[in-house]
Amino acid sequence: MRARCLIPLAASLLLAGCGDTATDKFAPACPQLSLLKDAASVTRFSGTTQDAATLVLAARIAAVPAACASAGPGKVKATLHVVADLARGPAAVGNAVTIPYFVALMDGEKVLNEQDFAIHATFPANADSSSARDDDIVLTMPVTKTRTAAAYHIYIGFRLTPAELTYNRRQTTP
């Protein structure tokens, strides 16, 4: 009877040594992620007036899901993607839209990596609103035992024209 009890115990101890230590670890810390307040939305107009009749597009970044994983010794990779809510205005021409945005990885005040991307969306027939998700973006950053990925910061925003930026700032001013 005693031998029957020891066999499962011995088998479980042998199997315990076969685990993949990489998957047994916790996920590494991620950098802080922030939307730039003045660049979290974009409103485009046709012509020089900015009223409802000349509205081409209104979009806002709705979400930026992110996850971090080890990228080998001394590296962490952050994988994220941008989700935007879009509204087509009465001055829109066609169903397709492209909206440029940027992702910047910062170490304090120093820009380590800044890249431009674009959300491409096609509005369904007879629809004036839509949601779009861009492809995954992977950022890799160096880490040490004393400096985790949490020491970095990721900023995201639409790439705005000066007129679009001015419009956004006027909308948020009390």
C-alpha positions in Angstrom: 0.0 0.0 0.0 2.8 2.4 0.9 4.6 1.8 -2.4 1.3 2.6 -4.3 1.2 6.0 -2.7 4.9 6.8 -3.3 4.7 6.1 -7.1 2.3 9.0 -7.9 4.4 11.2 -5.5 7.6 10.3 -7.3 6.1 10.9 -10.7 4.8 14.3 -9.8 8.2 15.3 -8.5 9.8 14.2 -11.7 7.3 16.1 -13.8 7.7 19.2 -11.7 11.2 19.6 -12.9 10.0 19.5 -16.6 8.1 22.9 -16.4 9.1 25.7 -18.7 10.6 28.2 -16.3 9.9 31.1 -18.8 6.1 30.5 -18.6 6.3 30.1 -14.8 7.4 33.7 -14.3 5.2 36.7 -13.8 4.8 39.1 -16.7 7.3 42.0 -16.5 6.3 45.5 -15.5 5.1 47.7 -18.4 5.9 51.3 -19.1 3.2 53.9 -18.2 1.1 54.6 -21.3 -0.5 58.0 -21.8 -2.7 59.7 -24.5 -1.6 63.2 -25.2 -4.6 65.3 -24.2 -4.4 67.7 -27.1 -3.8 64.9 -29.6 -6.3 62.2 -28.4 -8.9 63.4 -31.0 -8.9 64.9 -34.4 -11.6 66.9 -36.2 -11.3 67.7 -39.9 -13.2 70.3 -41.8 -13.3 71.1 -45.5 -12.5 74.7 -46.4 -11.7 77.4 -43.9 -14.9 77.4 -41.8 -15.3 75.1 -38.8 -19.0 74.3 -38.6 -21.2 71.2 -38.7 -21.8 71.6 -42.5 -18.1 71.5 -43.3 -17.3 68.6 -40.9 -15.4 65.8 -42.8 -14.3 63.6 -39.9 -14.2 63.4 -36.1 -12.2 60.7 -34.5 -10.9 59.9 -31.0 -8.6 57.3 -29.6 -10.9 55.0 -27.7 -8.4 52.4 -26.3 -4.8 51.3 -26.4 -4.6 47.8 -25.0 -1.0 46.8 -24.1 0.8 43.8 -22.7 4.5 43.3 -21.8 6.6 40.2 -22.1 10.3 39.3 -21.8 12.2 39.8 -25.1 15.3 37.9 -23.9 18.0 38.8 -21.4 17.9 42.5 -20.5 14.9 43.3 -22.7 11.2 43.8 -22.4 8.8 44.1 -25.3 5.5 46.0 -25.0 2.9 45.0 -27.6 0.0 47.5 -28.1 -2.5 48.6 -30.6 -4.7 51.6 -31.1 -8.5 51.5 -31.3 -10.3 54.6 -32.6 -13.9 55.7 -32.8 -14.7 57.5 -36.0 -17.6 59.7 -37.2 -18.0 60.8 -40.8 -19.4 64.3 -41.3 -21.6 65.7 -44.1 -18.6 67.1 -46.0 -16.9 63.7 -46.2 -16.1 62.3 -49.6 -16.0 58.6 -50.0 -16.1 55.8 -47.4 -12.4 55.4 -46.7 -10.3 57.4 -44.3 -6.7 57.4 -43.1 -5.7 59.0 -39.8 -2.0 59.3 -38.9 -0.9 58.9 -35.3 2.4 58.5 -33.5 3.8 56.3 -30.7 6.8 57.6 -28.7 8.8 55.7 -26.2 10.4 58.0 -23.6 13.1 57.6 -21.0 12.5 60.7 -18.8 12.8 63.7 -21.2 14.7 61.7 -23.8 12.8 60.2 -26.9 14.1 56.7 -27.4 11.9 55.8 -30.3 9.1 57.7 -32.1 7.2 56.1 -35.0 4.4 57.2 -37.2 1.5 54.9 -38.0 -1.9 55.3 -39.6 -5.4 53.9 -38.9 -7.1 53.0 -42.1 -10.9 52.5 -42.0 -13.8 52.1 -44.4 -17.2 53.2 -43.3 -19.9 50.6 -44.1 -22.6 51.7 -46.6 -25.2 54.0 -45.0 -23.1 54.3 -41.8 -21.7 57.5 -40.4 -19.8 56.0 -37.4 -17.4 53.2 -37.2 -14.6 51.8 -35.0 -11.1 50.9 -36.3 -8.3 48.8 -34.8 -4.7 49.2 -36.1 -2.1 46.4 -36.3 0.0 45.5 -33.3 3.0 47.7 -32.5 6.0 46.2 -30.6 8.4 48.4 -28.7 11.5 46.9 -27.1 13.3 48.5 -24.2 16.4 47.6 -22.2 15.9 46.6 -18.5 18.1 45.6 -15.6 17.5 44.1 -12.2 17.2 47.7 -10.8 15.5 49.4 -13.8 12.3 47.8 -15.0 10.2 48.7 -18.0 8.1 50.8 -15.6 10.8 53.4 -15.7 9.8 54.2 -19.3 6.8 56.1 -20.7 4.8 55.6 -23.9 2.9 58.5 -25.4 0.3 58.2 -28.1 -1.6 60.8 -30.1 -2.9 61.7 -33.5 -0.5 63.5 -35.8 -2.3 66.8 -36.1 -2.0 69.8 -38.4 -1.5 73.1 -36.7 -5.1 74.0 -37.4 -6.3 70.7 -35.9 -4.2 71.2 -32.8 -5.6 74.8 -32.4 -9.1 73.5 -32.8 -8.5 70.8 -30.1 -7.0 73.3 -27.7 -10.0 75.7 -28.1 -12.4 72.8 -27.4 -10.8 72.0 -24.1 -10.3 75.6 -22.8 -13.0 76.6 -20.3 
